[in-house]
Amino acid sequence: MLEVSSLEVCYGDLVALSGLNLHVEQGRIVALLGSNGVGKTTLINTICGLFKPTKGSIVYQGTHLEREPAHRVVELGVVQVPEGRKLFPQMTVLENLQMGAYPPRARELAEESLDFVFGLLPRLKERTNQIAGTLSGGEQQMVALGRGLMARPRLLILDEPSLGLAPLVVQTIFETVRQVKETGITVLLVEQNVRQVLSFCDRAFVLENGCITLGGQGLELLDNPHVREAYLGM
């Protein structure tokens, strides 16, 4: 579904990503792991058209995304839920969700999408008229996820969805991600919650110093000595 090949991204003279290769198969949950500052957000922002690479290619279902503007990437079905949620805090839950349905195809199916989101995240239906900024952190993350789903993604990219949330809420978020996959949506999940994400993802890649250093099935990497030492403290 998505093939990233020999990707290089620079900030001026600083090379953020170099020789990076990654692939995402359709219908899978693929995790991207790594410490702060190694280039995870740079990579997904480049996939989404917010940054342009200096070298390499990003091919999504036959289309070279590195040649497309960000709004066109969304229209093609690649949707990012950003780190920190980035809600409109003075708007209601419903208004925030409706903002996600701005691509033309999504706009036509907005009511159907809203029913889908409320079925997946029933708490949001109870909070439709509540101001988003007054929600708990977990509820705000649900709104951010729901807003992303309103854009009718084929590939949903989640940037640190568990960041700052209580363990019980994290379990709920990850269970929702699993349900999203079951509807046929492919998920690329950027996470630092290594143990939990490796226990349920289909495949994972480890990003270090701007390039992919490890890749494999989630449970396989959970037993990898380097992963256990570097990310699990074992």
N, C-alpha and C positions, 0 to 999 in steps of 0.2 A: 504493500500500500504506500509506504513511504521509504525512500532510499536516499540517505545522505552519504555523499561520496567525496573524499579528499577535501573536506571543508576547511577553509581558513577564514578567520574573521579577525580584523585588526581594529584597534582604537589608536589611530595615529601610528606611532612606531611600535606600540605595544601589541604583540600577537596574543589574542585571547583564546583562539581555537586554531589548531594546526593539524592537518592530515586526519581529520575526524571522519570516521565511517560508522554509520548506524542504520539499522533497518527496523521497520515496524510492520509486522504482518497484520492483515486485516482480521478484525474480530478478537484481538488479543489485548491484554493489559501489559504494557511494556513500561518498566520502571527505569528511570535515569537517576543514578545515585552518585553522590560525591559531596565533599566538604564545601563549606562556604568559599566563594571566590574562585572556583575551578572552571567556571564557564557554563554552568547548567542553564541559567537564565539567558545568557547570551545565545546559547544554542537554540532554545525554543523561540526567542525573539527573532532570530534569523530565519527559522522555519516559517514563522508567521509573517515575514516580510517587513518587520520593523527595523532590522539591520540588513545590510547587503554584504555578502561575503566578498573577499578579495580573490578567492579561488574556490573551486569545487562546485558541486551541484546538489540540488535538493529536488528530487523527483517524486511527485505525489500523483499517483494514478495517471502517469504519463505526462503530467504538466510540470515544467521546471518552475518551481516556486521562487527561485532566486531572481527570476525575471519579472515577477508579478508584484504589484503594490499590495499593501496590507489588506485593503478592503476587498480586493479580488481574491486573496487567499481565504478570507472568511466566506466569501460567496461560494468558493469551491468546496467548503465543508470542513476547513481546518480552523478550529475555534479554541482560543486559550482562555482559561480562567486564571487570572494573574495572582501572584503572591500578594498577600495583604488584602485580598478581596476587592478593593477599589470600588466599593458601592457608592451610590449617590445618597449620602446619609440623611438628607432632609426630605427625600422622597419616600413614598410608601413601598412596602414589599412588592405590591402589584406593579407599581410604576417601574421599579427596578427590573422586574422580570420582563415587562413589556419592552424595555430598552434593548433587551437582548435580541428581539425579533426584528432588527432593522434591515438585514439583507432581504432583497425582494422575495426570494423563495420562502424565507422564514416568515415574512410579513403575511403572506397569503395563508399560512398555516398556523397563525399565532394562537387562535382559540384551541385548536387541536393540541398544540405544543403546551399550552397552559394546563390543559387537562392532564397531559402526560406528566408534567412537572409536579402537579398537585398529587397525582397518584403515587409518584416516586417519593415525594417529600411532603407528606400530609400536614406537617406542622406549618408549612408556609401558607396553606389554605386558611389555617386558623389565624394567621397574622397578616392577611392581605392588606388591611388598611393601617397597619402599624408602621410608624416611621422607622426606616431601616437602621438609623443610627442608634435607636433605643434597644435593639435586639442584643442578645448575648453573642459572644464570639462564634459559638457553634452555629447559631441560627443565621448569623451573617454569612458564614461560609456556605450554608445551605442555599441562601439567596444567590450568592455568587455562582454556585454550581448550577442552580436553576436558570439563572440568566444565561449562562453558557449554553445550556441545553435548548433554550428558546431560539437560539440561532441555528438550530437543526444541524448539529455537527455530524460529520462522518468520522472525523478524527478529533477527539476532545483532548486537549493538553491541559493538565492540571499542574500548577506551579506551587509546591509546598502547601497542599490543602490542609495538612494537620498542624501547621505551625501555630504554636501558642494555645492549642486546645487541650482540654482535659482528656485523660486516657479514654474515658467512656464515650466522649464525643468523637474522638478519633476513630474508635471502633465503628460508630454509626456512619461516619463519613466514608470509611473504607468499604463498609457493607453496601453503601449506596453506589460507590464506584463499581463494585461487583455486579450490582443490579443493572447499572448502565451498560456494562459489557454484554449482559444477557439480552439486551434489546437490540444488539447488533452494532453498537457504537464502539469503535476502537479507541483505546485510551493510552496516552503517553503520560506517565505520572512522574513528576520530579519530586523527590522526597529525600529527607534526611532520617526519617523514621525507618531505619534499615531493616530491623528485625521483622516488624509487622508487614512492611510492603513486600519483602522477599517471600513471606509465607503465603501470599495469595496471588502475586503477579505471575504471568506466564513466562515472561523473559525479562532480563534486566541487563543493564550496561553500567559499568563504573567509569565515571569521568574523572580524570586526574591530570592536572597540569595542561589542560586544554585539549586532551585527546582521550579516546576510549582505550582503557587498559585491560578491561575484562568484560566478558559477555557470556551469558548462558541462561539456563532456566533458573527461575527464582530460587527453588529449593536447593539446586546445585550450588549456587553462589552462597547460600546461607551456610553451607559446609566448607566454603573455600577458606583456606588458612589466612590469606591476606585480608579478606573481607572480615573475618572473625577478629583478627588482630586490630585492623585499622578502624573499623566502624562499629564493632560490637564490644570492644574492650576485653577480648578473650584471648 
